[in-house]
């Protein structure tokens, strides 16, 4: 996997966030904000891993976010990142039935995030994108491009961050939203691949 300077900077930033969250957790295991940051950092770091390691890291993120929700069940950011975690895991899962279970779970979390914060456009867009995710998943795995998804998610996430120079607290939201940008990119890629196929032989 090739790293750009941007990727490397992001990797260092999220690794630092993860380490800080770990230290904070040792001092205060009931800090839902800290657990949410920790889960978000793990989800971001998963983009720089092999698929097998990324899945482990996403499971760890899910665990942290579920702990945050035990402390504060109505925390919209934790609900939203948890939805993204399940979506990311689903895209890395070739089995359609297993992936659909994760997409369904993600949809539930996105809906809860929307219910808790109806004015947040990002939550609404995630919910809408998640409805199309199973179809996209089938296209990705049909085209056999699953090995490229981690690289693509990484660069899509970088593009999301670069295009949205907001306050620091919003950076994490836009970075994690990279999978949605990936989805748009893959739809375009699949469309180009289909248009460049030779015509079927005439009978």
C-alpha positions as CSV (number, residue, x, y, z in Angstrom):
1,X,0.0,0.0,0.0
2,X,1.5,3.3,-1.0
3,X,1.3,6.2,1.4
4,X,1.1,9.9,0.4
5,X,2.4,12.5,2.8
6,X,-1.2,13.3,3.6
7,X,-1.9,9.7,4.4
8,X,1.2,9.5,6.7
9,X,0.1,12.7,8.5
10,X,-3.4,11.3,9.0
11,X,-2.0,8.0,10.2
12,X,0.2,9.8,12.8
13,X,-2.7,12.0,13.9
14,X,-5.1,9.2,14.5
15,X,-2.5,7.0,16.1
16,X,-1.8,9.9,18.6
17,X,-5.6,10.2,19.1
18,X,-5.8,6.5,19.8
19,X,-2.9,6.6,22.3
20,X,-4.3,9.6,24.1
21,X,-7.7,8.0,24.4
22,X,-6.1,4.8,25.8
23,X,-4.4,6.9,28.5
24,X,-7.6,8.9,29.2
25,X,-9.6,5.6,29.5
26,X,-7.2,4.3,32.2
27,X,-8.0,7.4,34.2
28,X,-11.7,7.6,33.5
29,X,-13.3,4.6,31.9
30,X,-16.8,6.3,32.0
31,X,-15.9,9.1,29.6
32,X,-18.3,8.6,26.6
33,X,-16.6,11.4,24.6
34,X,-13.2,9.7,25.0
35,X,-14.6,6.3,24.0
36,X,-16.2,7.8,21.0
37,X,-12.9,9.5,19.9
38,X,-11.1,6.2,20.5
39,X,-13.6,4.3,18.4
40,X,-13.4,6.9,15.6
41,X,-9.6,6.8,15.6
42,X,-9.6,3.0,15.4
43,X,-12.0,3.2,12.4
44,X,-9.7,5.7,10.7
45,X,-6.6,3.6,11.4
46,X,-8.3,0.5,10.0
47,X,-8.0,2.1,6.5
48,X,-4.2,1.7,6.6
49,X,-4.4,-2.1,7.4
50,X,-4.8,-5.3,5.4
51,X,-8.4,-6.4,5.2
52,X,-7.9,-9.0,8.0
53,X,-6.2,-6.5,10.4
54,X,-8.7,-3.8,9.4
55,X,-11.6,-6.1,10.4
56,X,-10.0,-6.7,13.8
57,X,-9.5,-3.0,14.3
58,X,-13.1,-2.2,13.3
59,X,-14.3,-4.8,15.8
60,X,-12.3,-3.1,18.4
61,X,-13.8,0.3,17.4
62,X,-17.3,-1.2,17.6
63,X,-16.5,-2.4,21.1
64,X,-15.4,1.1,22.2
65,X,-18.4,2.8,20.7
66,X,-20.8,0.3,22.3
67,X,-19.2,1.1,25.7
68,X,-19.7,4.8,25.0
69,X,-23.4,4.1,24.2
70,X,-23.8,2.2,27.5
71,X,-22.7,5.3,29.3
72,X,-24.6,7.7,27.0
73,X,-27.2,5.9,24.9
74,X,-28.3,9.0,23.0
75,X,-24.9,10.2,21.9
76,X,-25.4,10.9,18.2
77,X,-21.7,11.0,17.2
78,X,-21.1,7.6,18.7
79,X,-24.2,6.2,17.0
80,X,-23.1,7.7,13.7
81,X,-19.5,6.4,13.9
82,X,-20.9,3.0,15.0
83,X,-23.0,3.0,11.8
84,X,-19.9,3.8,9.7
85,X,-18.0,1.0,11.5
86,X,-20.6,-1.6,10.5
87,X,-20.7,-0.2,7.0
88,X,-16.9,-0.4,6.6
89,X,-16.9,-4.0,8.0
90,X,-19.7,-5.0,5.6
91,X,-17.8,-3.7,2.6
92,X,-14.8,-5.9,3.6
93,X,-17.1,-9.0,3.9
94,X,-17.5,-11.0,0.7
95,X,-20.5,-13.0,2.1
96,X,-23.6,-11.1,1.0
97,X,-25.8,-12.4,3.9
98,X,-23.2,-11.5,6.6
99,X,-22.6,-8.1,4.9
100,X,-26.3,-7.4,4.8
101,X,-26.5,-8.0,8.5
102,X,-23.9,-5.3,9.0
103,X,-25.6,-2.9,6.6
104,X,-28.9,-3.4,8.5
105,X,-27.2,-2.7,11.8
106,X,-25.5,0.4,10.4
107,X,-28.9,1.6,9.1
108,X,-30.4,1.3,12.6
109,X,-27.5,3.3,14.1
110,X,-27.7,6.0,11.4
111,X,-31.5,6.3,12.0
112,X,-30.9,6.7,15.7
113,X,-28.3,9.3,15.0
114,X,-30.8,11.2,12.8
115,X,-33.5,10.8,15.5
116,X,-31.1,12.3,18.1
117,X,-29.8,15.1,15.9
118,X,-32.3,15.7,13.0
119,X,-30.5,18.9,11.9
120,X,-27.2,17.1,11.1
121,X,-27.0,16.7,7.3
122,X,-24.2,14.2,7.5
123,X,-26.3,11.8,9.5
124,X,-29.1,12.1,6.9
125,X,-26.7,11.5,4.0
126,X,-25.2,8.5,5.7
127,X,-28.7,7.0,6.2
128,X,-29.5,7.6,2.5
129,X,-26.1,6.2,1.3
130,X,-26.5,3.1,3.6
131,X,-29.8,2.2,1.8
132,X,-27.8,1.9,-1.5
133,X,-24.8,0.2,0.1
134,X,-25.9,-3.5,-0.3
135,X,-26.3,-3.0,-4.1
136,X,-22.9,-1.3,-4.2
137,X,-21.4,-4.2,-2.1
138,X,-22.6,-6.7,-4.7
139,X,-21.1,-4.7,-7.6
140,X,-17.7,-4.3,-5.7
141,X,-17.5,-8.0,-5.0
142,X,-18.8,-9.0,-8.5
143,X,-16.0,-6.8,-10.1
144,X,-13.4,-8.4,-7.7
145,X,-12.1,-5.1,-6.5
146,X,-12.3,-5.7,-2.7
147,X,-8.5,-5.7,-2.4
148,X,-8.5,-2.1,-3.6
149,X,-11.1,-0.8,-1.2
150,X,-8.8,-0.1,1.7
151,X,-6.5,1.9,-0.5
152,X,-9.5,3.7,-2.1
153,X,-11.1,4.4,1.3
154,X,-7.8,5.9,2.5
155,X,-7.5,8.3,-0.4
156,X,-11.2,9.1,-0.4
157,X,-11.0,9.9,3.2
158,X,-8.0,12.2,2.6
159,X,-10.0,14.0,-0.2
160,X,-12.9,14.4,2.2
161,X,-10.6,16.0,4.8
162,X,-8.9,18.2,2.2
163,X,-12.1,19.5,0.7
164,X,-13.7,20.3,4.1
165,X,-11.5,22.7,6.1
166,X,-13.7,22.9,9.1
167,X,-12.9,23.1,12.8
168,X,-11.0,20.2,14.3
169,X,-14.0,18.5,15.8
170,X,-15.6,18.2,12.3
171,X,-12.4,16.8,10.7
172,X,-13.1,13.3,12.2
173,X,-16.7,13.3,10.9
174,X,-15.6,14.1,7.4
175,X,-12.7,11.7,7.4
176,X,-15.0,8.8,8.5
177,X,-17.5,9.9,5.9
178,X,-14.9,8.9,3.3
179,X,-16.6,5.6,2.7
180,X,-19.5,7.4,1.2
181,X,-17.2,9.2,-1.2
182,X,-15.6,5.8,-1.9
183,X,-19.1,4.5,-2.8
184,X,-19.6,7.3,-5.4
185,X,-16.1,6.7,-6.7
186,X,-16.7,2.9,-7.1
187,X,-20.0,3.5,-8.8
188,X,-18.2,5.7,-11.3
189,X,-15.4,3.1,-11.7
190,X,-17.9,0.3,-12.3
191,X,-19.7,2.5,-14.8
192,X,-16.4,3.2,-16.7
193,X,-15.4,-0.5,-16.5
194,X,-18.8,-1.5,-18.0
195,X,-18.6,1.1,-20.8
196,X,-15.1,-0.1,-21.8
197,X,-16.1,-3.8,-22.1
198,X,-16.1,-5.1,-25.6
199,X,-19.6,-5.7,-27.1
200,X,-20.9,-9.2,-26.6
201,X,-20.4,-11.5,-29.7
202,X,-23.2,-11.6,-32.1
203,X,-25.2,-14.8,-32.5
